[in-house]
């Protein structure tokens, strides 16, 4: 699996299910998927919202670690341990830990390696900037790496800084996130 494969699947589903333009919302790595799907959908994508999406290589912190592992099972175990620590500290939803435990190690490892490769030279961020539909990037100073904050400013990315210091802000305050998404 690759980001492009998942974006192709997403765009295909949108084309089959929705007759009117859609707003795509992606979180973290899901934002790179949403951007690629929006590129394919062209006029069928009304807008895109990225919630702490991958702009720079620094955003691929968890999935990108696959590039430093030669063994998929080793990567999965390492990632699961990190996620468990985040969940225990209240910094990630328990559903993430459940998803990692249920995921196929080889598939997760292959996707992570693709993410690491494609994150080079801030490719995902440049794709986001080149979108022709309205876009919005939601982020928190506490959870967005400094290089990504710098990218936002350097490329005049339409953004909204959340006062929610959490990488999963809709869990902490779903109403705030919903208002911003529906405002596009």
Kinemage of the C-alpha trace (Angstrom):
@kinemage 1
@onewidth
@group {chain A} dominant
@subgroup {mainchain}
@vectorlist {calphas} color= white
{ca unk a 1} P 0.000 0.000 0.000
{ca unk a 2} L 1.042 3.563 -0.698
{ca unk a 3} L -0.425 6.981 -0.002
{ca unk a 4} L -1.342 7.155 -3.698
{ca unk a 5} L -3.083 3.754 -3.574
{ca unk a 6} L -5.228 4.840 -0.639
{ca unk a 7} L -5.969 8.204 -2.315
{ca unk a 8} L -7.048 6.385 -5.493
{ca unk a 9} L -9.413 4.233 -3.442
{ca unk a 10} L -10.778 7.304 -1.618
{ca unk a 11} L -11.364 9.267 -4.824
{ca unk a 12} L -13.069 6.265 -6.401
{ca unk a 13} L -15.459 5.934 -3.474
{ca unk a 14} L -16.274 9.655 -3.555
{ca unk a 15} L -17.022 9.472 -7.289
{ca unk a 16} L -19.341 6.485 -6.821
{ca unk a 17} L -21.175 7.671 -3.697
{ca unk a 18} L -21.502 11.466 -3.856
{ca unk a 19} L -23.026 13.430 -6.716
{ca unk a 20} L -22.212 16.839 -5.221
{ca unk a 21} L -18.804 18.237 -4.315
{ca unk a 22} L -17.412 17.044 -0.995
{ca unk a 23} L -15.203 18.512 1.682
{ca unk a 24} L -12.388 16.120 2.507
{ca unk a 25} L -11.010 16.127 6.045
{ca unk a 26} L -7.759 14.356 6.791
{ca unk a 27} L -5.773 13.983 9.975
{ca unk a 28} L -2.018 13.480 10.131
{ca unk a 29} L -1.080 10.970 7.399
{ca unk a 30} L -4.735 10.958 6.334
{ca unk a 31} L -4.248 14.534 5.168
{ca unk a 32} L -1.705 13.447 2.573
{ca unk a 33} L -4.265 10.911 1.374
{ca unk a 34} L -6.998 13.588 1.269
{ca unk a 35} L -4.777 15.985 -0.695
{ca unk a 36} L -4.004 13.356 -3.311
{ca unk a 37} L -7.673 12.382 -3.539
{ca unk a 38} L -8.638 16.074 -3.923
{ca unk a 39} L -6.174 16.407 -6.809
{ca unk a 40} L -7.948 13.558 -8.600
{ca unk a 41} L -11.443 14.799 -7.808
{ca unk a 42} L -10.777 18.320 -9.074
{ca unk a 43} L -14.193 20.036 -9.224
{ca unk a 44} L -15.852 17.330 -7.169
{ca unk a 45} L -13.824 18.457 -4.136
{ca unk a 46} L -15.415 21.559 -2.602
{ca unk a 47} L -12.685 22.051 0.023
{ca unk a 48} L -10.069 20.242 2.083
{ca unk a 49} L -9.270 20.488 5.781
{ca unk a 50} L -6.003 19.122 7.096
{ca unk a 51} L -5.789 18.505 10.824
{ca unk a 52} L -2.096 18.493 11.702
{ca unk a 53} L -1.413 16.840 8.375
{ca unk a 54} L 1.911 15.889 6.923
{ca unk a 55} L 3.483 19.037 5.497
{ca unk a 56} L 7.145 18.322 6.211
{ca unk a 57} L 9.201 15.217 6.893
{ca unk a 58} L 8.997 16.084 10.605
{ca unk a 59} L 5.251 15.377 10.556
{ca unk a 60} L 5.837 11.734 9.625
{ca unk a 61} L 7.178 11.133 13.111
{ca unk a 62} L 5.421 7.839 13.887
{ca unk a 63} L 4.741 6.267 10.494
{ca unk a 64} L 8.025 7.488 9.045
{ca unk a 65} L 9.938 5.441 11.613
{ca unk a 66} L 9.290 2.423 9.403
{ca unk a 67} L 12.235 3.552 7.277
{ca unk a 68} L 14.618 2.784 10.134
{ca unk a 69} L 13.311 -0.768 10.603
{ca unk a 70} L 14.228 -3.711 8.385
{ca unk a 71} L 11.660 -6.008 9.965
{ca unk a 72} L 7.905 -5.268 9.814
{ca unk a 73} L 7.178 -7.068 13.102
{ca unk a 74} L 9.910 -5.084 14.850
{ca unk a 75} L 8.443 -1.839 13.501
{ca unk a 76} L 4.947 -2.792 14.639
{ca unk a 77} L 6.178 -3.674 18.137
{ca unk a 78} L 8.099 -0.404 18.415
{ca unk a 79} L 5.167 1.649 17.153
{ca unk a 80} L 2.713 -0.164 19.443
{ca unk a 81} L 4.913 0.537 22.479
{ca unk a 82} L 5.107 4.248 21.589
{ca unk a 83} L 1.355 4.470 21.032
{ca unk a 84} L 0.652 2.671 24.320
{ca unk a 85} L 2.786 5.270 26.103
{ca unk a 86} L 0.871 8.107 24.424
{ca unk a 87} L -2.484 6.523 25.311
{ca unk a 88} L -1.428 6.026 28.951
{ca unk a 89} L -0.472 9.714 29.131
{ca unk a 90} L -3.816 10.779 27.631
{ca unk a 91} L -2.073 12.077 24.508
{ca unk a 92} L -3.652 9.644 22.020
{ca unk a 93} L -6.981 7.838 21.766
{ca unk a 94} L -7.170 4.192 22.828
{ca unk a 95} L -8.614 3.399 19.402
{ca unk a 96} L -5.212 4.194 17.867
{ca unk a 97} L -3.522 1.560 20.024
{ca unk a 98} L -6.253 -0.928 19.111
{ca unk a 99} L -5.792 -0.161 15.413
{ca unk a 100} L -2.037 -0.630 15.563
{ca unk a 101} L -2.423 -3.966 17.374
{ca unk a 102} L -4.972 -5.139 14.760
{ca unk a 103} L -2.977 -3.958 11.724
{ca unk a 104} L -0.954 -6.237 9.509
{ca unk a 105} L 2.717 -5.576 10.293
{ca unk a 106} L 3.938 -5.854 6.691
{ca unk a 107} L 1.226 -3.549 5.368
{ca unk a 108} L 1.833 -0.938 8.073
{ca unk a 109} L 5.592 -1.141 7.527
{ca unk a 110} L 5.278 -0.762 3.737
{ca unk a 111} L 2.970 2.248 4.098
{ca unk a 112} L 5.293 3.824 6.664
{ca unk a 113} L 8.282 3.419 4.347
{ca unk a 114} L 6.292 5.018 1.511
{ca unk a 115} L 5.409 7.931 3.799
{ca unk a 116} L 9.054 8.405 4.810
{ca unk a 117} L 10.165 8.366 1.170
{ca unk a 118} L 7.463 10.774 -0.010
{ca unk a 119} L 7.914 13.144 2.933
{ca unk a 120} L 11.336 14.133 1.647
{ca unk a 121} L 11.659 17.720 0.450
{ca unk a 122} L 8.296 18.507 2.087
{ca unk a 123} L 6.479 16.959 -0.866
{ca unk a 124} L 3.150 16.571 0.937
{ca unk a 125} L 3.233 20.226 1.997
{ca unk a 126} L 3.941 21.408 -1.527
{ca unk a 127} L 1.045 19.309 -2.818
{ca unk a 128} L -1.218 20.914 -0.201
{ca unk a 129} L -0.142 24.410 -1.267
{ca unk a 130} L -0.876 23.614 -4.926
{ca unk a 131} L -4.498 22.605 -4.331
{ca unk a 132} L -6.986 24.579 -6.420
{ca unk a 133} L -9.911 24.135 -4.019
{ca unk a 134} L -10.242 26.100 -0.755
{ca unk a 135} L -8.099 24.620 1.993
{ca unk a 136} L -7.535 25.029 5.712
{ca unk a 137} L -4.796 23.632 7.938
{ca unk a 138} L -5.675 23.174 11.628
{ca unk a 139} L -2.794 22.903 14.049
{ca unk a 140} L -1.569 23.329 17.599
{ca unk a 141} L 1.707 24.967 18.568
{ca unk a 142} L 2.267 22.223 21.161
{ca unk a 143} L 1.963 19.307 18.736
{ca unk a 144} L 3.067 20.649 15.360
{ca unk a 145} L 6.843 20.465 14.754
{ca unk a 146} L 8.603 23.815 14.294
{ca unk a 147} L 9.639 23.058 10.680
{ca unk a 148} L 5.962 22.564 9.820
{ca unk a 149} L 5.007 25.808 11.569
{ca unk a 150} L 7.711 27.530 9.523
{ca unk a 151} L 6.332 25.905 6.337
{ca unk a 152} L 2.857 27.291 7.099
{ca unk a 153} L 4.205 30.830 7.302
{ca unk a 154} L 6.702 30.568 4.443
{ca unk a 155} L 4.054 29.311 2.017
{ca unk a 156} L 1.131 31.401 3.299
{ca unk a 157} L -0.942 28.286 3.939
{ca unk a 158} L -4.478 29.172 5.068
{ca unk a 159} L -4.456 27.947 8.653
{ca unk a 160} L -6.029 28.217 12.059
{ca unk a 161} L -4.019 27.674 15.205
{ca unk a 162} L -6.036 25.693 17.697
{ca unk a 163} L -5.818 26.436 21.388
{ca unk a 164} L -6.046 22.684 21.909
{ca unk a 165} L -2.674 21.144 22.770
{ca unk a 166} L -3.472 17.699 21.403
{ca unk a 167} L -2.717 15.929 18.104
{ca unk a 168} L -6.312 14.615 18.104
{ca unk a 169} L -8.158 17.899 18.808
{ca unk a 170} L -11.632 16.635 17.894
{ca unk a 171} L -11.418 14.267 20.874
{ca unk a 172} L -10.679 17.128 23.268
{ca unk a 173} L -13.098 19.691 21.785
{ca unk a 174} L -15.099 18.359 18.840
{ca unk a 175} L -17.314 21.458 18.659
{ca unk a 176} L -14.381 23.766 17.888
{ca unk a 177} L -13.135 21.503 15.115
{ca unk a 178} L -16.625 21.031 13.672
{ca unk a 179} L -17.225 24.795 13.442
{ca unk a 180} L -13.961 25.305 11.567
{ca unk a 181} L -14.650 22.440 9.167
{ca unk a 182} L -18.187 23.504 8.362
{ca unk a 183} L -17.075 27.111 7.899
{ca unk a 184} L -15.337 26.343 4.611
